[in-house]
């Protein structure tokens, strides 16, 4: 398909018009940083949940998961299970804690626990990770949209980027959340459309596809032997997913900021739970799409064109799904899925832009200009959105120029650049003895490790130092988190305990406070034997 069919193009135009309208609608309400960053703390839990879902389900999910399902098994789904697992274990404590411990930035907590330097570092680590993510998100749009339409990839990146920057800049977090409600619905519709078409055209029906896939072990979650040195091992992905989602819930501005927009602690928990509950079936659906695509081409006997093979004749797995969409999806329905792909990238990017703006203003600008007015801070926030968006568009264009397998590259990059944040939180929250000197020794040790591992090991090995990192790329971040905890805690004993520790900033003090608050609210006071 060298150009979009009229009905498909109409669907996409309607989608872009809708998100632009939402952005403009909320523009007049963005008069304070409180509105711009936390939506006046008045978002209903169901909208917050759809926002969380839309933010996490990015264009990487839309393209890379079907590619992984087509190529192999469902091993890449394992980290997603940990989104629910971590929430069940830690959600009730973390969400309530952050709603009372911080104002607008998640990294305020690290300052209260270890001083401003820890806050500045953690905010910088977050920003680095999310800049890389925005670039990958735009890159995967290019793979999909241009695979269907043969449009110029750089125009796709720039066009989608500009629209996202504009509605995020003028509408603030309210516009981001309510566009994400629309985008979440569009994503669900897109998945349903593709699964319906795949099943309806499958030779022999769905039963034949499932039987063939099961015979070839396509639903496997990976090897269950406890071997952390093997890429794709089930336990490797469990550890990766566990630390990744602990970091998302405890040290990632995109989620912590969502906690703050809810009206109550209960609403915040319900919203995050709804988002996590929607994500896991969506991830499974995209893996199923990849598996059914594999079965379709096996059962139908159709061959993939030469354009879907590299110079060595290997299939470009990330491009199979866009090819299927362009050749098999009826007019109008293809437009729905293309709108869903645009929404996947735009929702993730808009959320990141607003969060980066909040971090820039709250964690840095306020510190540099403590006497600034709220109006000045709001102006700086919008500048940060524009500049960050421009950098993200440039990064997406660069990755599109270089090209690579989206999912493995994304996992490796995020594991490396965000190394240590979950470890910082574990050390801060669960150890009363941990202090800032010990923390920094742990951070420096983790950075040395990640630098060595990134340069000497994995798919993107750059130097040979004789002793090379030999474990999977996704384990780099996991090991870095553990290093921060173990080295940071051990080193803390070399220095005096923090005499100014606010015990409520630790798990133990926070639970004691919650217990005492509960008793005060629910147990009547007694004076001289009389209830009052």
C-alpha positions as CSV (number, residue, x, y, z in Angstrom):
1,X,0.0,0.0,0.0
2,X,1.9,3.1,-1.2
3,X,-0.7,5.5,0.2
4,X,-3.5,5.4,2.7
5,X,-7.0,4.5,1.5
6,X,-9.4,7.4,1.9
7,X,-11.4,5.8,4.8
8,X,-8.2,4.9,6.7
9,X,-6.9,8.5,6.3
10,X,-10.3,9.8,7.5
11,X,-10.0,7.8,10.7
12,X,-6.5,9.1,11.4
13,X,-7.6,12.7,10.7
14,X,-10.5,12.3,13.2
15,X,-8.1,10.9,15.8
16,X,-5.6,13.8,15.4
17,X,-8.5,16.3,15.5
18,X,-9.8,14.8,18.7
19,X,-6.5,14.9,20.6
20,X,-5.9,18.5,19.4
21,X,-9.3,19.5,20.6
22,X,-8.7,18.0,24.1
23,X,-5.4,19.9,24.3
24,X,-6.9,23.2,23.4
25,X,-9.9,22.6,25.7
26,X,-7.7,22.3,28.8
27,X,-5.3,25.1,27.7
28,X,-7.3,27.8,29.4
29,X,-7.1,26.0,32.8
30,X,-3.3,25.8,32.9
31,X,-2.7,28.9,35.1
32,X,-0.6,27.4,37.9
33,X,2.0,24.7,38.2
34,X,-0.4,22.8,40.4
35,X,-2.8,22.5,37.5
36,X,0.0,21.9,34.9
37,X,1.8,19.1,36.8
38,X,-0.9,17.4,39.0
39,X,-4.2,18.4,37.4
40,X,-5.4,20.1,40.6
41,X,-5.4,16.6,42.2
42,X,-9.0,16.0,41.0
43,X,-8.8,13.2,38.4
44,X,-11.3,10.3,38.8
45,X,-9.7,6.9,39.4
46,X,-11.0,5.3,36.2
47,X,-9.5,8.1,34.1
48,X,-6.2,7.8,36.0
49,X,-6.2,4.0,35.3
50,X,-6.7,4.4,31.6
51,X,-4.0,7.0,31.7
52,X,-1.6,4.6,33.3
53,X,-2.5,1.9,30.8
54,X,-2.1,4.3,27.8
55,X,1.3,5.5,29.1
56,X,2.8,2.0,29.6
57,X,1.4,0.5,26.3
58,X,3.7,2.3,23.9
59,X,4.4,1.9,20.2
60,X,7.2,-0.4,21.3
61,X,4.5,-2.8,22.5
62,X,2.5,-2.5,19.2
63,X,5.4,-3.5,17.0
64,X,8.1,-5.3,19.0
65,X,5.8,-7.7,20.9
66,X,4.2,-9.1,17.8
67,X,7.7,-9.3,16.3
68,X,8.9,-11.3,19.3
69,X,5.8,-13.6,19.2
70,X,6.4,-14.3,15.5
71,X,10.1,-15.0,16.0
72,X,10.0,-17.1,19.1
73,X,7.8,-17.7,22.2
74,X,6.1,-15.6,24.9
75,X,9.2,-15.1,27.0
76,X,9.1,-11.3,26.6
77,X,5.7,-11.3,28.4
78,X,7.2,-12.5,31.7
79,X,8.3,-9.0,32.8
80,X,4.7,-7.8,32.4
81,X,3.5,-10.3,34.9
82,X,5.6,-8.5,37.5
83,X,3.6,-5.3,36.9
84,X,0.8,-6.9,38.9
85,X,3.1,-8.9,41.2
86,X,5.0,-5.8,42.5
87,X,1.7,-3.9,42.8
88,X,0.1,-6.6,44.9
89,X,3.2,-6.7,47.2
90,X,4.0,-3.0,47.5
91,X,1.2,-1.0,46.0
92,X,-0.8,-0.2,49.1
93,X,2.2,1.1,51.0
94,X,4.0,2.9,48.2
95,X,1.0,4.8,46.8
96,X,-0.2,6.1,50.2
97,X,3.4,6.9,51.2
98,X,4.2,9.0,48.1
99,X,0.9,10.9,48.3
100,X,2.0,12.1,51.8
101,X,5.8,12.4,51.4
102,X,6.1,14.5,48.2
103,X,4.5,17.5,46.6
104,X,4.9,17.2,42.8
105,X,8.2,15.3,42.2
106,X,9.0,11.7,43.2
107,X,12.6,12.8,43.8
108,X,11.7,15.1,46.7
109,X,11.8,11.9,48.7
110,X,15.4,11.3,48.1
111,X,16.3,14.8,49.3
112,X,14.3,14.3,52.5
113,X,16.2,11.0,53.0
114,X,19.7,11.7,51.8
115,X,20.0,15.4,50.8
116,X,19.7,17.4,47.6
117,X,22.5,15.7,45.8
118,X,20.6,12.4,45.9
119,X,17.5,14.2,44.6
120,X,19.5,15.8,41.7
121,X,21.1,12.5,40.7
122,X,17.9,10.5,40.8
123,X,16.0,13.1,38.7
124,X,18.9,13.1,36.2
125,X,18.8,9.3,35.9
126,X,15.1,9.4,35.3
127,X,15.4,12.1,32.6
128,X,18.2,10.1,30.8
129,X,16.1,6.9,30.8
130,X,13.0,8.7,29.5
131,X,14.8,10.6,26.8
132,X,16.0,7.3,25.4
133,X,12.5,5.8,25.7
134,X,10.9,8.7,23.7
135,X,13.4,8.2,20.9
136,X,12.6,4.4,20.7
137,X,8.9,5.2,20.8
138,X,9.1,7.4,17.7
139,X,11.4,5.0,16.1
140,X,8.9,2.2,16.3
141,X,6.2,4.4,14.8
142,X,8.4,4.9,11.8
143,X,8.8,1.1,11.4
144,X,5.1,0.5,11.5
145,X,3.6,3.5,9.7
146,X,6.2,3.6,6.9
147,X,6.0,-0.2,6.5
148,X,2.3,0.3,5.7
149,X,2.4,3.5,3.6
150,X,6.0,4.0,2.3
151,X,5.8,7.5,3.7
152,X,9.0,9.3,4.5
153,X,10.1,8.1,8.0
154,X,11.4,11.5,9.1
155,X,8.2,13.3,8.2
156,X,6.2,10.7,10.3
157,X,8.5,11.3,13.3
158,X,8.4,15.1,13.0
159,X,4.7,15.3,12.4
160,X,3.7,13.0,15.3
161,X,6.2,14.7,17.5
162,X,5.0,18.2,16.8
163,X,1.4,17.4,17.4
164,X,2.3,15.7,20.7
165,X,4.5,18.6,21.8
166,X,1.8,21.1,21.1
167,X,-1.1,19.5,23.0
168,X,1.2,18.7,25.9
169,X,2.6,22.2,26.1
170,X,-0.7,24.0,26.1
171,X,-2.9,21.5,28.0
172,X,-0.6,20.3,30.8
173,X,-1.2,17.0,32.6
174,X,-5.0,17.4,32.4
175,X,-4.8,17.3,28.6
176,X,-2.3,14.4,28.8
177,X,-4.5,12.3,31.0
178,X,-7.7,13.0,29.1
179,X,-6.1,12.4,25.7
180,X,-4.7,9.2,27.2
181,X,-8.3,8.1,28.1
182,X,-9.2,8.5,24.4
183,X,-5.9,6.8,23.4
184,X,-6.4,3.9,25.7
185,X,-9.8,3.2,24.2
186,X,-8.4,3.5,20.6
187,X,-5.6,1.0,21.6
188,X,-8.1,-1.5,22.9
189,X,-10.2,-1.1,19.7
190,X,-7.1,-1.6,17.5
191,X,-6.2,-4.8,19.2
192,X,-9.7,-6.2,18.9
193,X,-9.8,-5.4,15.2
194,X,-6.5,-7.1,14.4
195,X,-7.3,-10.2,16.4
196,X,-10.7,-10.4,14.8
197,X,-9.3,-10.2,11.3
198,X,-6.5,-12.7,12.0
199,X,-8.9,-15.3,13.3
200,X,-11.4,-14.8,10.5
201,X,-8.9,-15.3,7.7
202,X,-6.9,-18.1,9.4
203,X,-6.8,-21.3,7.3
204,X,-8.4,-24.0,9.3
205,X,-9.7,-21.5,11.9
206,X,-8.3,-20.5,15.3
207,X,-8.1,-24.1,16.4
208,X,-5.6,-25.0,13.7
209,X,-3.5,-22.0,14.6
210,X,-3.4,-22.8,18.3
211,X,-2.6,-26.5,17.7
212,X,0.3,-25.7,15.4
213,X,1.7,-23.0,17.7
214,X,1.5,-25.4,20.7
215,X,3.3,-28.1,18.7
216,X,6.2,-25.7,18.1
217,X,6.3,-24.5,21.7
218,X,5.3,-20.9,20.7
219,X,3.5,-20.3,24.0
220,X,6.6,-21.1,26.2
221,X,7.7,-18.5,28.7
222,X,11.3,-19.6,28.5
223,X,13.5,-22.1,30.3
224,X,12.6,-22.6,34.0
225,X,16.1,-23.8,35.1
226,X,17.6,-21.2,37.4
227,X,20.3,-19.9,35.0
228,X,20.7,-16.1,35.2
229,X,23.5,-16.2,32.5
230,X,21.2,-17.3,29.7
231,X,19.3,-14.6,27.6
232,X,15.6,-15.3,27.6
233,X,15.6,-17.5,30.7
234,X,12.3,-17.3,32.6
235,X,14.1,-16.2,35.8
236,X,16.2,-13.6,34.1
237,X,12.9,-12.0,32.9
238,X,11.4,-12.3,36.3
239,X,14.3,-10.4,37.9
240,X,14.3,-7.9,35.2
241,X,10.5,-7.3,35.4
242,X,10.5,-7.2,39.2
243,X,13.1,-4.5,39.5
244,X,11.8,-2.7,36.5
245,X,8.3,-2.3,38.0
246,X,9.6,-1.7,41.5
247,X,11.4,1.2,39.9
248,X,8.3,2.3,38.0
249,X,6.1,2.3,41.2
250,X,8.7,3.7,43.6
251,X,11.2,5.9,41.6
252,X,9.5,6.9,38.3
253,X,7.9,10.3,38.0
254,X,5.4,9.1,35.3
255,X,3.7,6.8,37.8
256,X,4.3,8.7,41.1
257,X,2.8,11.8,39.4
258,X,-0.3,9.7,38.6
259,X,-0.6,8.9,42.3
260,X,-0.8,12.6,43.1
261,X,-3.6,13.5,40.6
262,X,-6.2,11.3,42.4
263,X,-8.6,12.7,44.9
264,X,-7.8,10.2,47.7
265,X,-5.4,7.4,48.5
266,X,-8.0,4.8,47.7
267,X,-8.7,6.3,44.3
268,X,-5.0,6.4,43.6
269,X,-4.6,2.7,44.4
270,X,-7.7,1.8,42.4
271,X,-6.4,3.8,39.4
272,X,-3.0,2.2,39.4
273,X,-4.6,-1.3,39.9
274,X,-6.9,-0.7,36.9
275,X,-4.0,0.4,34.7
276,X,-1.9,-2.7,35.7
277,X,-4.9,-5.0,35.2
278,X,-5.4,-3.6,31.6
279,X,-1.8,-3.8,30.7
280,X,-1.2,-7.6,31.2
281,X,-4.1,-8.7,28.9
282,X,-2.9,-6.1,26.3
283,X,0.7,-7.4,26.4
284,X,-0.7,-11.0,26.1
285,X,-2.9,-9.9,23.1
286,X,0.1,-8.5,21.3
287,X,2.1,-11.6,21.8
288,X,-0.9,-13.6,20.6
289,X,-1.0,-11.5,17.5
290,X,2.6,-12.4,16.7
291,X,2.0,-16.1,17.3
292,X,-1.2,-16.0,15.1
293,X,0.8,-14.2,12.4
294,X,3.4,-17.0,12.4
295,X,0.6,-19.6,12.2
296,X,-1.1,-17.7,9.4
297,X,1.9,-17.7,7.2
298,X,2.7,-21.3,8.0
299,X,-0.9,-22.6,7.3
300,X,-1.6,-20.4,4.3
301,X,1.7,-21.1,2.5
302,X,2.2,-17.5,1.7
303,X,5.8,-16.3,1.6
304,X,7.1,-13.0,2.9
305,X,8.4,-10.7,0.2
306,X,12.2,-10.0,-0.2
307,X,11.7,-6.5,1.3
308,X,11.1,-8.2,4.7
309,X,14.5,-9.9,4.7
310,X,17.9,-8.4,5.4
311,X,21.0,-8.8,3.3
312,X,21.7,-12.2,4.9
313,X,18.2,-13.4,4.1
314,X,17.0,-13.3,7.7
315,X,13.4,-12.2,8.3
316,X,13.0,-8.6,9.7
317,X,10.6,-9.7,12.4
318,X,9.6,-6.3,13.5
319,X,8.3,-5.5,10.0
320,X,6.1,-8.6,9.5
321,X,3.2,-7.1,11.4
322,X,3.1,-3.8,9.5
323,X,3.3,-5.8,6.2
324,X,0.3,-7.9,7.3
325,X,-1.7,-4.8,8.3
326,X,-1.0,-3.2,4.9
327,X,-2.0,-6.3,2.9
328,X,-4.8,-8.0,4.9
329,X,-6.7,-5.4,7.0
330,X,-9.8,-4.0,5.2
331,X,-10.1,-0.2,4.6
332,X,-11.2,1.7,7.6
333,X,-10.1,-1.0,10.0
334,X,-6.5,-0.4,9.1
335,X,-7.0,3.3,9.9
336,X,-8.3,2.3,13.3
337,X,-5.1,0.4,14.0
338,X,-2.9,3.1,12.6
339,X,-4.6,5.6,14.9
340,X,-4.0,3.1,17.8
341,X,-0.3,3.1,16.9
342,X,-0.1,6.8,16.7
343,X,-1.9,7.0,20.1
344,X,0.6,4.5,21.6
345,X,3.5,6.7,20.8
346,X,1.8,10.0,21.5
347,X,0.5,8.9,24.9
348,X,3.9,7.7,26.1
349,X,5.7,10.8,24.8
350,X,3.2,13.3,26.2
351,X,3.4,11.8,29.6
352,X,7.2,11.8,29.5
353,X,7.3,15.4,28.4
354,X,5.1,16.6,31.2
355,X,7.0,14.6,33.8
356,X,10.4,15.8,32.5
357,X,9.0,19.3,32.8
358,X,7.9,18.7,36.4
359,X,11.3,17.3,37.2
360,X,13.1,20.2,35.5
361,X,11.1,22.8,37.4
362,X,10.6,21.2,40.8
363,X,14.0,19.5,41.2
364,X,16.3,22.0,39.5
365,X,14.7,25.4,38.6
366,X,13.2,25.9,42.1
367,X,16.6,25.2,43.6
368,X,18.4,27.6,41.3
369,X,15.7,30.3,41.6
370,X,14.0,29.9,45.0
371,X,12.5,33.4,44.8
372,X,10.8,32.7,41.4
373,X,7.0,33.2,41.1
374,X,4.6,30.4,40.2
375,X,4.0,32.2,36.9
376,X,7.7,32.1,36.1
377,X,7.9,28.4,37.0
378,X,4.9,27.7,34.7
379,X,6.7,29.6,31.8
380,X,9.9,27.5,32.4
381,X,7.8,24.3,32.4
382,X,6.4,25.0,29.0
383,X,9.9,25.8,27.6
384,X,11.1,22.4,29.0
385,X,8.3,20.6,27.2
386,X,9.2,22.3,23.9
387,X,12.9,21.6,24.2
388,X,12.6,18.1,25.5
389,X,10.1,17.3,22.7
390,X,12.5,18.6,20.1
391,X,15.4,16.5,21.5
392,X,13.1,13.4,21.5
393,X,12.2,14.0,17.9
394,X,15.9,14.3,17.0
395,X,16.7,11.1,18.9
396,X,13.9,9.2,17.1
397,X,15.2,10.4,13.7
398,X,18.7,9.3,14.7
399,X,17.5,5.8,15.7
400,X,15.4,5.5,12.5
401,X,18.6,6.3,10.5
402,X,20.6,3.6,12.4
403,X,17.8,1.0,12.7
404,X,17.8,-2.1,14.9
405,X,15.6,-4.7,16.6
406,X,13.3,-2.6,18.7
407,X,12.6,-4.8,21.7
408,X,16.0,-6.1,22.6
409,X,17.6,-2.7,22.1
410,X,14.9,-1.0,24.2
411,X,15.3,-3.5,27.1
412,X,19.1,-3.1,27.0
413,X,19.0,0.7,26.9
414,X,16.4,1.1,29.7
415,X,18.2,-1.4,31.9
416,X,21.5,0.5,31.6
417,X,20.5,4.2,31.8
418,X,18.1,3.8,34.7
419,X,20.5,1.6,36.7
420,X,20.3,2.1,40.4
421,X,17.0,4.0,41.0
422,X,15.1,1.0,42.4
423,X,18.2,0.2,44.6
424,X,18.3,3.8,45.9
425,X,14.6,3.5,46.9
426,X,15.1,0.1,48.6
427,X,18.1,1.5,50.5
428,X,16.4,4.7,51.6
429,X,13.0,3.1,52.5
430,X,14.0,-0.1,54.3
431,X,17.2,0.9,56.1
432,X,17.3,3.3,59.0
433,X,21.1,2.9,59.1
434,X,21.7,3.9,55.4
435,X,23.2,7.4,55.1
436,X,24.2,9.7,52.2
437,X,27.9,8.7,52.3
438,X,27.0,5.0,52.0
439,X,24.5,5.8,49.3
440,X,27.1,7.6,47.1
441,X,29.6,4.8,47.5
442,X,26.9,2.4,46.3
443,X,25.9,4.7,43.4
444,X,29.5,5.2,42.2
445,X,30.2,1.4,42.4
446,X,27.0,0.7,40.4
447,X,28.0,3.3,37.8
448,X,31.5,1.7,37.4
449,X,29.8,-1.7,37.0
450,X,27.3,-0.5,34.4
451,X,30.0,1.3,32.4
452,X,32.2,-1.8,32.3
453,X,29.3,-4.1,31.5
454,X,27.9,-1.8,28.7
455,X,31.3,-1.4,27.1
456,X,32.5,-5.0,27.3
457,X,29.4,-7.2,27.0
458,X,26.2,-7.9,25.2
459,X,25.1,-7.3,21.7
460,X,26.5,-3.8,21.5
461,X,30.0,-4.6,22.8
462,X,32.3,-1.7,22.1
463,X,35.7,-2.5,23.7
464,X,37.7,-5.6,24.7
465,X,39.3,-5.2,28.1
466,X,40.1,-8.9,28.5
467,X,37.6,-9.4,31.3
468,X,34.1,-9.0,29.7
469,X,30.5,-8.9,31.0
470,X,28.9,-12.2,29.9
471,X,25.4,-12.1,31.2
472,X,22.2,-10.9,29.4
473,X,21.9,-7.2,28.8
474,X,18.7,-6.9,30.8
475,X,20.5,-8.1,33.9
476,X,22.9,-5.1,33.9
477,X,20.2,-2.9,35.5
478,X,19.2,-5.7,38.0
479,X,22.8,-6.1,39.2
480,X,23.2,-2.4,39.5
481,X,20.2,-2.1,41.8
482,X,21.5,-4.9,44.0
483,X,25.0,-3.2,44.1
484,X,23.5,0.1,45.3
485,X,21.6,-1.8,48.1
486,X,24.4,-4.1,49.2
487,X,27.4,-1.7,48.8
488,X,25.4,1.3,50.0
489,X,24.2,-0.4,53.2
490,X,27.6,-1.9,54.0
491,X,29.4,1.4,53.4
492,X,27.0,3.3,55.6
493,X,28.4,1.5,58.6
494,X,31.7,3.2,58.0
495,X,30.2,6.6,58.8
496,X,28.1,8.0,61.7
497,X,24.4,7.3,61.6
498,X,22.2,10.2,60.3
499,X,21.2,12.1,63.5
500,X,18.6,14.1,61.5
501,X,16.8,11.1,60.1
502,X,13.1,11.6,59.8
503,X,11.9,8.1,60.7
504,X,8.6,8.6,58.8
505,X,10.7,8.5,55.6
506,X,11.4,4.8,56.2
507,X,9.1,1.9,55.9
508,X,9.2,1.2,59.6
509,X,8.4,4.8,60.7
510,X,5.7,5.2,58.0
511,X,3.9,2.0,59.1
512,X,4.1,3.1,62.8
513,X,2.5,6.5,61.7
514,X,-0.2,4.7,59.8
515,X,-1.0,2.5,62.7
516,X,-1.2,5.3,65.2
517,X,-3.4,7.4,62.8
518,X,-5.7,4.4,62.4
519,X,-6.0,4.0,66.2
520,X,-6.7,7.7,66.7
521,X,-9.5,7.5,64.1
522,X,-11.1,4.3,65.2
523,X,-10.5,3.9,69.0
524,X,-12.5,6.2,71.3
525,X,-10.5,8.3,73.8
526,X,-11.1,7.5,77.5
527,X,-10.7,10.0,80.3
528,X,-11.5,8.9,83.8
529,X,-13.2,5.8,82.5
530,X,-15.6,7.9,80.4
531,X,-15.7,7.9,76.6
532,X,-15.4,11.3,75.1
